[in-house]
Amino acid sequence: MKSGKAPYIPRDQLDKTLAAQARYRFADRDRAILMLSHFMGLRAKELAALRIGDVFDPLTGQVKEVVRLLAAMSKGERFREVFLVNADARAAVLTYLRTRSLRHMDTPLFQSQRGGHFSANSMQRLVAICYARANVRGSSHSGRRSFATRLIEHGADIYAVKELLDHSSIVTTQAYFSSSPERLKKFAALA
């Protein structure tokens, strides 16, 4: 029976997916996309809308820790801030940025094969292709769901997760996280 939820991707499956990109032409870009999806909880629309200047500070030469998403970039057209603090995600973005010209901060962060920007739909297709390359069942929303699940597993309260995902309802947030067998086993041990 299909639940309609995007599949949860555990870390070992994410690592397998990241490794599978290595033999493809845009490996650095695709790994950076997957990392931002998984460690910032970004939607495909938000990934597609990012500009270099949103994540990179040319004065310091560093990736920004706080990324401001303009209202037009987000679902529901609400301004929000997300955090690029995961060391692996930051490293993936820096590696990718080394392949790009950093002269124009308003250039799309992620460019298509033709050098243009991605639409939300083309970003969804690309992420699905990345998972398929690794024989991992996943979708563009899998990174977002996995982000929420990992936060809950590490003790984040559901209200913090709601804010990080920019949900208007806590009910929506509850539907996002998955109880892994390991997590359920830990709770059973508490009884």
Secondary structure, DSSP 8 states (H G I E B T S, - for coil): ----------HHHHHHHHHHGGGSTTHHHHHHHHHHHHHH---HHHHHH-BHHHHEETTTTEE-SEEEE-GGGSGGG--EEEE---HHHHHHHHHHHTTS--S-TTSBSSB-TTSSB--HHHHHHHHHHHHHHTT----TTHHHHHHHHHHHHTT--HHHHHHHHT-S-HHHHHHH----HHHHHHHHHH-
